[in-house]
Amino acid sequence: MSPIQIGRIGIIVSVLFLVILVVKAPARLVGHFIASDVLVMQGFSGTLWRGRAARSAVAVGHGYLHLGAVRWKLSAASLLSLSPKVSLRSRWGAQTISGQLIYRDQQSFDLEDVDASLSANILA
C-alpha cells in the first residue's frame, strides 16, 4: 500500500469513529446544552438522540414546574437546518405533557402539537 492509500484509510477510520461517537453520545450531555437556571434534569439514561431523565423541572415565574420523568427524541435531520426539533413526553403523577419543541435561538423556541393534562392550581 502506498502512503496515500494508508492516509485515506486513516481518514475513513477517523470519520467512522467520530460518527459512532456522535450516534452513541450519552443522554447526560443534554445537561451541558441547557442552562441549569431554566431546566433542571437528573437521572439520565439513553442517548442524546433518544433519552430519558428520571426527574426534571422547568423555571416558570417565581418557581419551578415539575415535569417528572421526561423522554425525548431528537430529530437528526432537524440539525441540518440549525433548528433542532425534539419530541418530548413528560409524566409526573396525573400530570402529563407531550409535544414537539423547536429551538430557534437562545431566547426563543416554538412548541407544536402540545397535549397537556395539568392541575388547575398551576394557573394560579
N, C-alpha and C positions, 0 to 999 in steps of 0.2 A: 504494500500500500504506500502511496505517495503521501508526503506531509499534508498536501491539500485535502486528500480524502480523509485523513485522520482528523484534520481540523473540522471538516464538515460533519463527521460523525460526532465529534465532541460538541459541536453547536447543537445538533439534533438532540443528543442525550441531555444537554443542559436545558433546552427548551422543554422537553418532555418532563424533566424533573420539576421545573417551575410550574408547569401545568398541573402536575399531580399535587404539588404543594397547595396551589390555589383551590383545586377541587376538594381537597381534604382539609381545608382550613377549619380549625375548631370554632364552634359557636361562641366561645368566650371572647373572641376578637370583636364581637359586636360592642362589648363594653368599652373598647378603645375608640370607637367611632361616634359614640353618643355621649353628650355632656351629662355627667352624673347629677347635675342640679336640675335636669329636665326629666330624665328617665333613670330609675334605679332598677337594676336587674341582678338576680343572683341565681345560682344553681343551674349553670348552663350545661346543655348536652346537645349532641348532634354536630352539624357542620354550620359554617357561615351561611350556606345556601339553603339548608333545611335544618332548623334548630329549635331549641326549646329552652325557656328559662322557667325554673320552678316558682320563682317569686318575682313580681315586678310591680312598680308603681310609677305613675306619671304626675309631674307637678302641674297642679291646676290652682289658680288663685293663690290662696294663702296656705295651701296644704297639698296633700297627695291623693290621687285617686288610685286605689289599689286595684290592680288588674289581675292579680293572682298568677296562675300558670299561663304562660304565653307560648304559642307555637307560631313559627313563621316559615315562609318560603320566599326566597329572594330570586327574582327573575334575572338570570344571567344576561338575557338579551336586552333587558332594560338598561344595563350598564353601558351598552354601546351608545345610547342616546344621552348619557350622563344624567339620567333621571331614574335612579334605582326605584323599582317597584317591588313592594313587599306585601305579600298576603299574610294577614295576621288573624289570629284567633286566640282570645283570652277567656279564662273561666276563673271566677272567684266566688265560690258558693253558688247562689242562684244567678249571679251577675255574669252575663256573657257579652262579649263584643267580638265582632268579626268584620273584616273588610280589607280594603287594599289601601296602602299608603304609598304615595309617590313623592319622593324627595325632590324639591325644586332648588332650594339653596338653604343657607344656614338659617334664614328667617321664615321660610315658607315651605309648605308641603300640601298636597291635595289628598283628600280622603274620597274613596269611591266604594260603592256597593256596601255601605256600612249597615250592619244589623246589630242592634244593641238591646239588651234587656237589663235595665238599671233600676235601682231603688229610687223612688220619687224624692227621697231625702237628699239625694245628690244635687237636685235642682235648687235646693235652699242654699 
